[in-house]
Amino acid sequence: VRGRIIGSVTLFRDEIMVSTDENSILRYRWDGTINNDFCLDLRRIPFSMDQQASRAVPLQDPNLYPIDFHFSPTIGGFSLVLSDGRA
């Protein structure tokens, strides 16, 4: 695992997703191999910190990382909680 596992582990289809303290979400197959093609670097993804905001910006604080996340097949997306409490 790149980085320390600090938050959450969730299932996504036929893989396990793990959040790390390096702002990554890593995807592992059940055989233990990493699926590098679909790992996420959260510093490259723009986030909208509030539903009223029209602008999304990448995470820039190096001390900010995901502590919890879940995939919902019902909504077809992820929910994410950051280390400063924002969701």
Contacts in CASP RR format, 6 or more apart in sequence:
PFRMAT RR
TARGET T0000
AUTHOR 0000-0000-0000
METHOD contacts of the structure
MODEL  1
VRGRIIGSVTLFRDEIMVSTDENSILRYRWDGTINNDFCLDLRRIPFSMD
QQASRAVPLQDPNLYPIDFHFSPTIGGFSLVLSDGRA
1 18 0 8 1.000
1 20 0 8 1.000
1 26 0 8 1.000
2 20 0 8 1.000
2 22 0 8 1.000
2 24 0 8 1.000
2 26 0 8 1.000
3 20 0 8 1.000
3 21 0 8 1.000
3 22 0 8 1.000
3 24 0 8 1.000
4 20 0 8 1.000
4 21 0 8 1.000
5 18 0 8 1.000
5 19 0 8 1.000
5 20 0 8 1.000
6 19 0 8 1.000
6 20 0 8 1.000
6 21 0 8 1.000
6 65 0 8 1.000
6 67 0 8 1.000
7 19 0 8 1.000
7 66 0 8 1.000
7 67 0 8 1.000
7 68 0 8 1.000
8 18 0 8 1.000
8 19 0 8 1.000
8 66 0 8 1.000
8 67 0 8 1.000
8 68 0 8 1.000
8 69 0 8 1.000
8 70 0 8 1.000
9 16 0 8 1.000
9 17 0 8 1.000
9 18 0 8 1.000
9 19 0 8 1.000
10 16 0 8 1.000
10 17 0 8 1.000
10 69 0 8 1.000
10 70 0 8 1.000
10 71 0 8 1.000
11 17 0 8 1.000
11 71 0 8 1.000
12 27 0 8 1.000
12 71 0 8 1.000
14 29 0 8 1.000
14 30 0 8 1.000
15 27 0 8 1.000
15 28 0 8 1.000
15 29 0 8 1.000
15 30 0 8 1.000
15 35 0 8 1.000
15 38 0 8 1.000
16 27 0 8 1.000
16 28 0 8 1.000
16 30 0 8 1.000
17 25 0 8 1.000
17 26 0 8 1.000
17 27 0 8 1.000
17 28 0 8 1.000
17 69 0 8 1.000
17 71 0 8 1.000
18 25 0 8 1.000
18 26 0 8 1.000
18 28 0 8 1.000
19 25 0 8 1.000
19 65 0 8 1.000
19 66 0 8 1.000
19 67 0 8 1.000
19 68 0 8 1.000
19 69 0 8 1.000
20 26 0 8 1.000
20 65 0 8 1.000
21 65 0 8 1.000
22 65 0 8 1.000
23 41 0 8 1.000
23 42 0 8 1.000
23 43 0 8 1.000
23 59 0 8 1.000
23 64 0 8 1.000
23 65 0 8 1.000
23 66 0 8 1.000
24 39 0 8 1.000
24 40 0 8 1.000
24 41 0 8 1.000
24 42 0 8 1.000
25 39 0 8 1.000
25 40 0 8 1.000
25 42 0 8 1.000
25 66 0 8 1.000
25 69 0 8 1.000
26 34 0 8 1.000
26 39 0 8 1.000
27 34 0 8 1.000
27 35 0 8 1.000
27 38 0 8 1.000
27 39 0 8 1.000
28 34 0 8 1.000
28 35 0 8 1.000
29 35 0 8 1.000
42 59 0 8 1.000
42 65 0 8 1.000
42 66 0 8 1.000
43 58 0 8 1.000
43 59 0 8 1.000
43 60 0 8 1.000
44 58 0 8 1.000
45 58 0 8 1.000
45 59 0 8 1.000
46 56 0 8 1.000
46 57 0 8 1.000
46 58 0 8 1.000
47 56 0 8 1.000
47 57 0 8 1.000
47 58 0 8 1.000
47 59 0 8 1.000
48 55 0 8 1.000
48 56 0 8 1.000
49 57 0 8 1.000
49 86 0 8 1.000
59 82 0 8 1.000
61 84 0 8 1.000
63 83 0 8 1.000
64 82 0 8 1.000
64 83 0 8 1.000
64 84 0 8 1.000
65 82 0 8 1.000
65 83 0 8 1.000
66 80 0 8 1.000
66 81 0 8 1.000
66 82 0 8 1.000
66 83 0 8 1.000
67 81 0 8 1.000
67 82 0 8 1.000
67 83 0 8 1.000
67 85 0 8 1.000
68 80 0 8 1.000
68 81 0 8 1.000
69 78 0 8 1.000
69 79 0 8 1.000
69 80 0 8 1.000
69 81 0 8 1.000
70 78 0 8 1.000
70 79 0 8 1.000
71 77 0 8 1.000
71 78 0 8 1.000
72 78 0 8 1.000
72 79 0 8 1.000
79 87 0 8 1.000
80 87 0 8 1.000
81 87 0 8 1.000
END
